[in-house]
Amino acid sequence: MKKRLPYIIGFAFLLIIEILIALFIHGGFIRFYIGDVIVVWVVYCFVQIFICEKANSYITALGVMIFAFIVEFLQYINIVDIIGLGDIKFFRTLIGTSFSVVDLVCYACGTAVMCIFIFIKNKIPKKIQGN
C-alpha cells in the first residue's frame, strides 16, 4: 500500500484538477490543451494504483498514450452515439465527441513529460524516496 499511496494521491489530485477544468474553464489554452496533457497523467496514476511495481513504468506510460489515442479515434467514429450514450451529457464529456489531431499531440506531450518525470524519479536514490 505504501508504494501505491503516491499514485492514489496523484490520481485524486489530478482528477480534481481535470474536473475543475471541465466545470469552470470553457475555452482557451488550459481547456483545449493542458486538460488533454493532464488526462494521460490521471489515467497513468489510476493504472499504477493497481499494477505499481509489476510493470515497467515507461511501458505503462506508452500503454496509457495508446489508450488515449484509441479513445480519440473512437471519437472520430462518434462512438458515444453508437453505444447509445449520446444523449447523456456526462458520457459525452467523459468519452468525448470530436476527433482532433491536436489532442493526439497533447496526449503525446503529456506522455513525454510523464516519461521525463519517471526518468528523474528513477535517478533519485531510494533512500531519498523513502524506500
Backbone as a chain_set.jsonl record, in Angstrom:
{"seq": "MKKRLPYIIGFAFLLIIEILIALFIHGGFIRFYIGDVIVVWVVYCFVQIFICEKANSYITALGVMIFAFIVEFLQYINIVDIIGLGDIKFFRTLIGTSFSVVDLVCYACGTAVMCIFIFIKNKIPKKIQGN", "coords": {"N": [[0.826, -1.2, 0.0], [2.008, 1.195, 0.688], [3.665, 1.883, -1.481], [1.785, 2.399, -3.368], [0.414, 4.593, -2.517], [1.422, 7.233, -3.339], [0.492, 7.226, -5.974], [-2.248, 7.026, -5.645], [-2.789, 9.434, -4.334], [-1.823, 11.207, -6.302], [-3.549, 10.549, -8.439], [-6.073, 11.321, -7.337], [-5.663, 14.091, -6.867], [-5.011, 15.06, -9.468], [-7.309, 14.303, -10.837], [-9.219, 15.918, -9.609], [-8.3, 18.399, -10.501], [-8.759, 18.087, -13.269], [-11.564, 17.854, -13.264], [-12.263, 20.369, -12.259], [-11.298, 21.963, -14.351], [-13.004, 21.067, -16.389], [-15.487, 21.909, -15.393], [-15.295, 24.691, -14.919], [-13.709, 26.073, -16.765], [-14.173, 27.123, -19.892], [-13.034, 27.355, -22.362], [-10.128, 28.212, -24.324], [-6.522, 28.013, -23.789], [-5.909, 26.374, -21.518], [-8.185, 24.691, -21.204], [-8.377, 23.463, -23.764], [-5.86, 22.379, -24.312], [-4.009, 21.92, -22.061], [-5.658, 20.407, -20.381], [-5.891, 18.048, -21.888], [-3.259, 17.184, -21.848], [-2.929, 16.672, -19.127], [-4.795, 14.642, -18.701], [-3.703, 12.178, -19.496], [-1.898, 11.773, -17.471], [-3.604, 11.427, -15.304], [-4.875, 9.003, -15.969], [-2.617, 7.347, -16.069], [-1.728, 7.418, -13.352], [-3.963, 6.214, -12.182], [-3.872, 3.613, -13.318], [-1.406, 2.788, -12.318], [-1.99, 2.541, -9.62], [-2.981, 0.004, -9.399], [-1.139, -1.709, -10.672], [1.414, -0.915, -10.003], [4.405, -1.904, -9.027], [4.605, -3.998, -10.74], [4.962, -3.715, -13.454], [6.888, -2.23, -16.102], [7.422, 1.185, -15.858], [7.676, 2.944, -18.027], [6.592, 1.448, -20.123], [3.991, 1.246, -19.196], [3.277, 3.967, -19.33], [3.432, 4.355, -22.102], [1.423, 2.573, -22.872], [-0.802, 3.864, -21.762], [-0.828, 6.16, -23.34], [-1.374, 5.022, -25.846], [-3.922, 4.001, -25.287], [-5.279, 6.45, -24.913], [-5.057, 7.463, -27.502], [-6.602, 5.552, -28.857], [-9.136, 6.036, -27.746], [-9.493, 8.616, -28.725], [-9.581, 8.132, -31.491], [-11.901, 6.61, -31.513], [-13.697, 8.592, -30.973], [-13.713, 9.818, -33.402], [-15.293, 8.122, -34.952], [-17.62, 8.599, -33.732], [-18.38, 7.23, -31.331], [-19.796, 7.534, -28.914], [-22.436, 8.024, -29.598], [-22.958, 5.729, -31.069], [-22.921, 3.704, -29.142], [-25.109, 4.396, -27.754], [-25.143, 6.41, -25.798], [-25.2, 9.05, -26.32], [-27.069, 10.998, -25.619], [-26.62, 11.62, -23.02], [-25.114, 13.906, -21.075], [-22.908, 13.622, -19.306], [-21.517, 11.318, -20.256], [-20.953, 12.15, -22.836], [-19.128, 14.112, -22.279], [-17.163, 12.668, -20.828], [-16.312, 10.577, -22.593], [-16.015, 11.959, -24.942], [-16.585, 13.794, -28.004], [-15.531, 14.729, -30.353], [-13.042, 14.354, -32.776], [-9.588, 15.155, -32.849], [-6.5, 15.993, -34.183], [-4.754, 17.563, -32.815], [-5.348, 16.937, -30.184], [-4.192, 14.404, -30.049], [-1.514, 15.099, -30.231], [-1.285, 16.519, -27.83], [-1.712, 14.428, -25.987], [0.562, 12.912, -26.538], [2.548, 14.742, -25.783], [1.936, 14.98, -23.046], [2.539, 12.385, -22.27], [5.268, 12.336, -22.838], [6.247, 14.235, -20.985], [5.551, 12.863, -18.683], [7.204, 10.613, -18.939], [9.689, 11.831, -18.673], [9.491, 12.653, -16.021], [9.334, 10.104, -14.815], [11.886, 9.158, -15.474], [13.511, 10.963, -14.036], [12.614, 10.405, -11.424], [13.47, 7.761, -11.198], [16.18, 8.155, -11.084], [16.655, 9.294, -8.662], [18.073, 8.496, -5.58], [17.017, 5.608, -3.717], [16.905, 5.938, -0.921], [16.323, 8.652, -0.527], [13.813, 8.76, -1.631], [12.378, 7.465, 0.257], [12.237, 4.746, 0.508]], "CA": [[0.0, 0.0, 0.0], [2.889, 2.356, 0.793], [4.143, 2.243, -2.812], [0.633, 2.829, -4.167], [-0.115, 5.841, -1.972], [1.671, 8.403, -4.2], [-0.362, 7.159, -7.159], [-3.613, 7.323, -5.191], [-2.822, 10.886, -4.104], [-1.678, 11.845, -7.611], [-4.798, 10.35, -9.172], [-7.129, 12.154, -6.747], [-5.322, 15.491, -7.098], [-5.128, 15.372, -10.895], [-8.71, 14.165, -11.21], [-9.879, 17.142, -9.157], [-7.908, 19.449, -11.445], [-9.495, 17.839, -14.521], [-12.977, 18.176, -13.024], [-12.355, 21.83, -12.171], [-11.142, 22.48, -15.712], [-14.229, 20.758, -17.13], [-16.628, 22.658, -14.872], [-15.162, 26.14, -14.817], [-12.96, 26.693, -17.858], [-14.966, 26.745, -21.052], [-12.305, 27.586, -23.6], [-8.762, 28.685, -24.175], [-5.356, 27.128, -23.766], [-5.98, 25.369, -20.448], [-9.242, 23.716, -21.506], [-8.166, 22.727, -25.006], [-4.553, 21.736, -24.425], [-3.487, 21.434, -20.786], [-6.548, 19.335, -19.927], [-5.532, 16.816, -22.603], [-1.952, 16.76, -21.347], [-3.116, 16.146, -17.771], [-5.64, 13.437, -18.657], [-2.87, 10.966, -19.548], [-1.326, 11.615, -16.13], [-4.674, 10.882, -14.462], [-5.035, 7.582, -16.307], [-1.38, 6.674, -15.649], [-1.778, 7.235, -11.893], [-5.008, 5.226, -11.904], [-3.351, 2.289, -13.681], [-0.311, 2.453, -11.401], [-2.555, 2.132, -8.332], [-3.232, -1.432, -9.432], [-0.014, -2.527, -11.124], [2.56, -0.34, -9.304], [5.744, -2.441, -9.265], [4.527, -5.201, -11.571], [5.235, -3.423, -14.859], [7.802, -1.148, -16.414], [6.698, 2.456, -15.858], [7.667, 3.501, -19.375], [5.627, 0.653, -20.89], [2.682, 1.681, -18.719], [3.04, 5.297, -19.902], [3.155, 4.15, -23.521], [0.103, 1.953, -22.937], [-1.793, 4.906, -21.491], [-0.907, 7.005, -24.527], [-2.078, 4.248, -26.87], [-5.321, 4.013, -24.874], [-5.806, 7.785, -25.211], [-5.179, 7.53, -28.958], [-7.749, 4.732, -29.243], [-10.346, 6.789, -27.377], [-9.608, 9.736, -29.668], [-10.042, 7.593, -32.776], [-13.298, 6.229, -31.319], [-14.459, 9.835, -31.107], [-13.825, 10.068, -34.839], [-16.443, 7.362, -35.472], [-18.764, 9.016, -32.912], [-18.697, 6.062, -30.509], [-20.757, 7.837, -27.845], [-23.775, 7.823, -30.173], [-23.07, 4.321, -31.489], [-23.248, 2.853, -27.984], [-26.374, 4.849, -27.196], [-24.985, 7.304, -24.649], [-25.062, 10.399, -26.857], [-28.0, 11.939, -25.003], [-26.234, 11.819, -21.626], [-24.007, 14.88, -21.084], [-21.749, 13.084, -18.592], [-20.768, 10.424, -21.135], [-20.446, 12.941, -23.958], [-17.936, 14.786, -21.77], [-16.179, 11.666, -20.439], [-15.79, 9.876, -23.761], [-15.684, 12.955, -25.949], [-17.423, 13.723, -29.2], [-14.888, 15.254, -31.563], [-11.663, 13.936, -33.033], [-8.656, 16.235, -33.163], [-5.087, 15.621, -34.228], [-4.115, 18.352, -31.752], [-5.482, 16.152, -28.956], [-3.174, 13.347, -30.1], [-0.238, 15.764, -29.905], [-1.323, 16.803, -26.389], [-1.505, 13.157, -25.287], [1.975, 12.559, -26.711], [3.314, 15.666, -24.931], [1.705, 14.562, -21.665], [3.295, 11.152, -22.063], [6.692, 12.703, -22.819], [6.51, 14.847, -19.673], [5.459, 11.777, -17.701], [8.421, 9.799, -19.061], [10.78, 12.618, -18.07], [9.288, 12.533, -14.574], [9.717, 8.73, -14.451], [13.344, 9.099, -15.571], [14.063, 11.699, -12.889], [12.273, 9.631, -10.225], [14.33, 6.573, -11.163], [17.56, 8.578, -10.808], [16.755, 9.698, -7.255], [18.374, 7.329, -4.758], [15.882, 5.049, -2.976], [16.874, 6.486, 0.435], [15.672, 9.955, -0.581], [12.4, 8.499, -1.939], [11.738, 6.908, 1.455], [12.116, 3.277, 0.39]], "C": [[0.869, 1.262, 0.0], [3.363, 2.828, -0.587], [3.008, 2.749, -3.703], [0.113, 4.196, -3.741], [0.196, 7.068, -2.841], [0.785, 8.416, -5.441], [-1.816, 7.455, -6.81], [-3.767, 8.829, -4.996], [-2.736, 11.633, -5.436], [-2.946, 11.74, -8.436], [-5.881, 11.285, -8.648], [-6.891, 13.633, -7.053], [-5.535, 15.879, -8.565], [-6.566, 15.257, -11.387], [-9.499, 15.406, -10.794], [-9.542, 18.303, -10.096], [-8.68, 19.3, -12.758], [-10.971, 18.2, -14.378], [-13.169, 19.69, -12.948], [-12.205, 22.477, -13.543], [-12.435, 22.274, -16.494], [-15.405, 21.63, -16.683], [-16.515, 24.166, -15.046], [-14.397, 26.823, -15.948], [-13.582, 26.203, -19.168], [-14.266, 27.002, -22.381], [-10.875, 27.981, -23.294], [-7.736, 27.58, -24.029], [-5.482, 26.017, -22.722], [-7.001, 24.303, -20.787], [-8.869, 22.84, -22.699], [-6.841, 21.966, -25.071], [-4.078, 21.12, -23.104], [-4.345, 20.3, -20.237], [-6.222, 18.007, -20.592], [-4.152, 16.299, -22.208], [-2.132, 16.058, -19.991], [-3.878, 14.824, -17.759], [-4.801, 12.155, -18.756], [-2.185, 10.724, -18.208], [-2.342, 10.988, -15.189], [-4.799, 9.378, -14.7], [-3.804, 6.789, -15.874], [-1.393, 6.409, -14.145], [-2.814, 6.18, -11.518], [-4.504, 3.814, -12.194], [-2.272, 1.863, -12.69], [-0.807, 2.075, -10.004], [-2.665, 0.617, -8.27], [-2.027, -2.271, -9.832], [1.313, -2.118, -10.506], [3.907, -0.924, -9.718], [5.761, -3.602, -10.258], [4.894, -4.959, -13.027], [6.224, -2.275, -14.975], [7.009, 0.152, -16.551], [6.62, 3.081, -17.243], [6.662, 2.765, -20.266], [4.201, 1.046, -20.484], [2.328, 3.039, -19.316], [2.696, 5.182, -21.389], [1.771, 3.531, -23.72], [-1.009, 2.953, -22.7], [-1.944, 5.815, -22.705], [-1.657, 6.284, -25.649], [-3.575, 4.195, -26.561], [-5.971, 5.361, -25.212], [-5.999, 7.964, -26.716], [-6.399, 6.742, -29.434], [-9.056, 5.456, -28.936], [-10.558, 7.943, -28.358], [-10.105, 9.249, -31.032], [-11.491, 7.1, -32.686], [-14.206, 7.455, -31.383], [-14.694, 10.153, -32.583], [-15.027, 9.333, -35.443], [-17.711, 7.626, -34.665], [-19.284, 7.873, -32.035], [-19.762, 6.33, -29.453], [-22.2, 7.675, -28.348], [-23.99, 6.37, -30.574], [-23.476, 3.434, -30.32], [-24.476, 3.354, -27.222], [-26.296, 5.772, -25.999], [-24.906, 8.774, -25.062], [-25.969, 11.434, -26.223], [-27.654, 12.26, -23.544], [-24.972, 12.688, -21.593], [-22.741, 14.343, -20.414], [-20.891, 12.222, -19.517], [-20.237, 11.143, -22.363], [-19.164, 13.665, -23.543], [-16.826, 13.778, -21.474], [-15.517, 11.019, -21.655], [-15.315, 10.86, -24.824], [-16.491, 12.738, -27.211], [-16.742, 14.23, -30.464], [-13.426, 14.833, -31.626], [-10.814, 15.159, -33.358], [-7.221, 15.706, -33.135], [-4.33, 16.359, -33.131], [-4.216, 17.597, -30.42], [-4.443, 15.031, -28.917], [-1.802, 13.91, -29.742], [-0.176, 16.06, -28.405], [-1.095, 15.537, -25.572], [-0.036, 12.735, -25.37], [2.86, 13.458, -25.837], [3.158, 15.305, -23.457], [2.484, 13.307, -21.326], [4.789, 11.441, -22.002], [7.073, 13.321, -21.475], [6.497, 13.77, -18.59], [6.718, 10.907, -17.742], [9.64, 10.526, -18.5], [10.692, 12.529, -16.55], [9.712, 11.144, -14.085], [11.237, 8.601, -14.451], [13.99, 9.773, -14.368], [13.82, 10.925, -11.599], [13.179, 8.408, -10.09], [15.785, 6.92, -10.858], [17.761, 9.004, -9.362], [17.042, 8.45, -6.421], [17.168, 6.898, -3.916], [15.788, 5.61, -1.559], [16.131, 7.816, 0.473], [14.181, 9.765, -0.814], [11.662, 7.929, -0.736], [11.516, 5.406, 1.383], [13.299, 2.575, 1.004]], "O": [[0.513, 2.269, -0.61], [3.454, 4.03, -0.835], [3.254, 3.452, -4.683], [-0.552, 4.88, -4.518], [-0.7, 7.882, -3.063], [0.375, 9.478, -5.909], [-2.533, 8.069, -7.6], [-4.75, 9.424, -5.436], [-3.487, 12.579, -5.67], [-3.375, 12.712, -9.058], [-6.539, 11.97, -9.432], [-7.814, 14.343, -7.452], [-6.159, 16.898, -8.863], [-6.995, 16.022, -12.251], [-10.349, 15.887, -11.544], [-10.417, 19.098, -10.441], [-9.194, 20.282, -13.292], [-11.556, 18.79, -15.286], [-14.126, 20.227, -13.506], [-12.911, 23.436, -13.858], [-12.909, 23.183, -17.175], [-16.223, 22.04, -17.506], [-17.513, 24.844, -15.29], [-14.443, 28.048, -16.064], [-13.519, 25.019, -19.498], [-14.89, 26.867, -23.434], [-10.474, 28.069, -22.134], [-8.04, 26.391, -24.13], [-5.194, 24.855, -23.01], [-6.705, 23.114, -20.667], [-9.024, 21.62, -22.651], [-6.727, 20.998, -25.823], [-3.781, 19.927, -23.047], [-3.815, 19.334, -19.687], [-6.268, 16.959, -19.947], [-3.914, 15.091, -22.236], [-1.561, 14.995, -19.747], [-3.633, 13.977, -16.9], [-5.162, 11.144, -18.154], [-1.92, 9.576, -17.851], [-2.001, 10.128, -14.377], [-4.824, 8.586, -13.758], [-3.935, 5.675, -15.365], [-1.101, 5.294, -13.71], [-2.573, 5.35, -10.642], [-4.699, 2.913, -11.378], [-2.233, 0.706, -12.272], [-0.113, 1.362, -9.279], [-2.466, 0.016, -7.214], [-1.894, -3.413, -9.393], [2.251, -2.915, -10.493], [4.492, -0.457, -10.696], [6.828, -4.128, -10.578], [5.117, -5.917, -13.767], [6.373, -1.462, -14.063], [6.025, 0.201, -17.289], [5.605, 3.684, -17.595], [5.965, 3.387, -21.067], [3.317, 1.161, -21.333], [1.198, 3.241, -19.762], [1.774, 5.841, -21.87], [1.036, 3.919, -24.628], [-2.046, 2.9, -23.361], [-3.058, 6.197, -23.061], [-2.49, 6.888, -26.325], [-4.402, 4.328, -27.463], [-7.084, 5.402, -25.736], [-6.99, 8.549, -27.153], [-7.141, 7.199, -30.304], [-9.969, 5.485, -29.761], [-11.687, 8.208, -28.77], [-10.956, 9.889, -31.65], [-12.227, 7.163, -33.67], [-15.358, 7.355, -31.805], [-15.737, 10.688, -32.96], [-15.696, 9.855, -36.335], [-18.739, 6.98, -34.87], [-20.482, 7.594, -32.008], [-20.549, 5.44, -29.131], [-23.075, 7.238, -27.601], [-25.094, 5.843, -30.43], [-24.282, 2.517, -30.482], [-24.838, 2.808, -26.18], [-27.269, 5.911, -25.259], [-24.583, 9.637, -24.246], [-25.676, 12.628, -26.28], [-28.322, 13.078, -22.911], [-23.901, 12.261, -22.026], [-21.633, 14.579, -20.896], [-19.671, 12.38, -19.555], [-19.179, 10.784, -22.88], [-18.237, 13.815, -24.339], [-15.672, 14.01, -21.832], [-14.291, 10.93, -21.723], [-14.328, 10.612, -25.518], [-17.012, 11.65, -27.459], [-17.329, 14.163, -31.544], [-12.683, 14.947, -30.652], [-11.259, 16.076, -34.049], [-6.799, 15.057, -32.178], [-3.366, 15.829, -32.578], [-3.279, 17.617, -29.622], [-3.879, 14.746, -27.861], [-1.025, 13.268, -29.035], [0.868, 15.874, -27.779], [-0.369, 15.562, -24.578], [0.536, 12.26, -24.389], [3.814, 12.98, -25.223], [4.132, 15.321, -22.704], [3.025, 13.178, -20.228], [5.5, 10.847, -21.191], [8.101, 12.97, -20.895], [7.338, 13.773, -17.69], [7.235, 10.511, -16.697], [10.524, 9.899, -17.917], [11.705, 12.35, -15.874], [10.376, 11.026, -13.055], [11.813, 8.008, -13.539], [14.904, 9.223, -13.755], [14.722, 10.801, -10.77], [13.603, 8.065, -8.986], [16.543, 6.056, -10.415], [18.892, 9.071, -8.881], [16.332, 7.452, -6.54], [16.392, 7.739, -3.46], [14.682, 5.747, -1.038], [15.384, 8.076, 1.416], [13.367, 10.51, -0.267], [10.431, 7.915, -0.72], [10.694, 4.861, 2.119], [13.362, 1.346, 0.993]]}, "num_chains": 1, "name": "protein.A"}
